[in-house]
């Protein structure tokens, strides 16, 4: 299995988490240990207003979509913005969302989030939605690991100054 930076990770009894810049730590934390179990979700059929109401009420940016008790999609604020004239949840949602099981490691969840540029993963068991894990959940779990090493040596400023009139290549 390859790590986020492309390096090969060797697995023993514990999951290995590659924190930015090559700092490794070992943990036995599973998705089921830190996931949110009381998941806000929408069902189909349904409409945009139902999604917006849940997003506002729960102060979240996306929800899983369930039909007949099974996970069928996910809908995010970006989906709503991308399709402003569409009203049906079934047409707005991303179908067959990437998901994890409760026994997956938080490393696996983090790698999926990075690979697919997503902020949340539905947690599924036998097709049924049993939880959700977010970037925030993973960061909180790592924060509780009592890491004593200073992180400043793993951080780097990667700001590139570009003049606003710099010509960009034609994408065609």
Residue, then its C-alpha position, 0 to 999 in steps of 0.5 A: x500500500x502506498x502512503x499519501x506522499x507515495x512512499x511505501x508503508x509497512x504494516x505490522x499490528x498497528x496502523x501507521x499514520x503518515x502525518x504531513x512531512x514524514x512524521x509517523x505514528x502508530x495507532x489502533x484507532x478504528x473509524x468505529x471508535x470516532x465516527x458520529x453515530x447519530x447521522x443527519x441524512x436525507x432520503x429519496x425521494x426528496x427535494x433541495x429544501x429538505x437538504x438545505x434545512x438539515x444543513x442549516x439546522x445541523x450546521x454541516x456542509x453535506x449529508x448522506x442520502x438513504x433509500x430503503x435503509x441503504x446508502x445510495x448517495x451523498x449531497x454536499x453544499x457544492x452539489x447544490x451550488x453546481x446545480x442551482x435549478x435542480x430540485x430533486x435530491x436524486x438528481x443533485x446527489x453524488x451516486x455510489x459515494x466512497x465509504x468505509x466500514x467501522x473496522x477500517x483504520x483512521x489512516x485508511x479513512x484519511x487516505x481516502x479523503x485525500x485521494x478523492x478530495x472529500x471532507x466526509x465518509x459515510x460509514x457503512x455496514x452491509x450497505x446500511x448507513x451506521x455513521x459518518x467520519x469527517x476530517x475534523x473527527x480524524x484531526x481530533x483523534x490525532x490530537x488526543x494521541x499525546x504526541x510530544x514531538x514538535x511539529x514545526x520541523x514538519x511544516x513548510x511555507x509553500x506560498x508561491x507569489x505570482x504577479x496578477x498579470x502573469x500569462x497562463x497557458x491556454x487550457x485548450 
